[in-house]
Amino acid sequence: MSQEAVSAGDAQQAGWETIVNDWSADKATFRVPWGKAMMWIFLLSDTFIFTCFLTGYMNVRMSTTMPWPNPSEVFGLDVFGVSVPLLLIGIMTFDLITSSGTMALAVNFGYRRDRGRAAALMFLTAAFGAIFVGMQAFEWTKLITQEGIRPWGNPLGASQFGATFFMITGFHGLHVSAGVVYLSIVAMKVLRGDYEKKGYEIVEIAGLYWHFVDLVWVFIFAFFYLW
């Protein structure tokens, strides 16, 4: 074997050893912390799932021969005997948008190492999320008990309406519920001072998840309730 080949082999071996040492030492590649990188990868995979769901919904909506229910009527809320179109949905949307603001403030105070305010704002964000889930449960109950809409049928028109609605809003509601638990746990650890030494980047990572959930709701709101 030539000297050049031996030198090339040694260089390759040294290169692999460097990579192994970097990974085993938990070093950040491209100056992006692993936690944040993994969250972005998770959110990217979730984006594909929600995109498939919404694309399927649009395909069903445009191809069905049965009349599609009017969202203003289906999702109306009676107030003093008067049906107000999309009132509950508007409140739910405002709730999530507000929670994005409180989450952004939590991230800001986290990087200031003001763990008291950061934790309080994260708890407030989780409370907004819990309120949203509660209102969604009320909406589901109303559709099932009063309108008779089921995942397998719909007396108001196209049967696919119930299937797509419960699947997509249920999947999103599951994300919000998981986010409430996630934010609450992180907030308790922040308040306890568990991240005092390594910093409060975890607050930003949690914020990425929450902002994603809020952004997805904007698309669901547009496709289901405004179309």
VENVENFEN-V249603 format. One record per backbone hydrogen bond with DSSP energy under -0.5 kcal/mol. NH is the residue of the N-H (numbers start at 1). CO is the residue of the C=O. If there is no record, write none. Layout:
[[NH;CO] [NH;CO]]
//
This chain:
[[6;2] [7;3] [8;4] [9;5] [10;6] [11;7] [12;8] [13;9] [14;10] [15;11] [16;12] [17;13] [18;14] [19;15] [20;16] [21;17] [22;18] [23;19] [24;20] [25;21] [26;23] [27;22] [31;28] [32;29] [33;31] [37;33] [38;34] [39;35] [40;36] [41;37] [42;38] [43;39] [44;40] [45;41] [46;42] [47;43] [48;44] [49;45] [50;46] [51;47] [52;48] [53;49] [54;50] [55;51] [56;52] [57;53] [58;54] [59;55] [60;56] [61;57] [62;58] [63;59] [64;60] [71;69] [73;70] [74;70] [75;71] [76;73] [77;84] [79;82] [82;79] [84;77] [84;82] [85;83] [87;84] [90;86] [91;87] [92;88] [93;89] [94;90] [95;91] [96;92] [97;93] [98;94] [99;95] [100;96] [101;97] [102;98] [103;99] [104;100] [105;101] [106;102] [107;103] [108;104] [109;105] [110;106] [111;107] [112;108] [113;110] [114;109] [115;113] [118;114] [119;115] [120;116] [121;117] [122;118] [123;119] [124;120] [125;121] [126;122] [127;123] [128;124] [129;125] [130;126] [131;127] [132;128] [133;129] [134;130] [135;131] [136;132] [137;133] [138;134] [139;135] [140;136] [141;137] [142;138] [143;139] [144;140] [145;141] [146;142] [147;142] [149;143] [150;153] [153;150] [157;154] [158;67] [161;158] [162;159] [163;159] [164;160] [165;161] [166;162] [167;163] [168;164] [169;165] [170;166] [171;167] [172;168] [173;169] [174;170] [175;171] [176;172] [177;173] [178;174] [179;175] [180;176] [181;177] [182;178] [183;179] [184;180] [185;181] [186;182] [187;183] [188;184] [189;185] [190;186] [191;187] [192;188] [193;189] [193;190] [194;189] [196;193] [199;195] [203;200] [204;200] [205;201] [206;202] [207;203] [208;204] [209;205] [210;206] [211;207] [212;208] [213;209] [214;210] [215;211] [216;212] [217;213] [218;214] [219;215] [220;216] [221;217] [222;218] [223;219] [224;220] [225;220] [225;221] [226;221]]
//
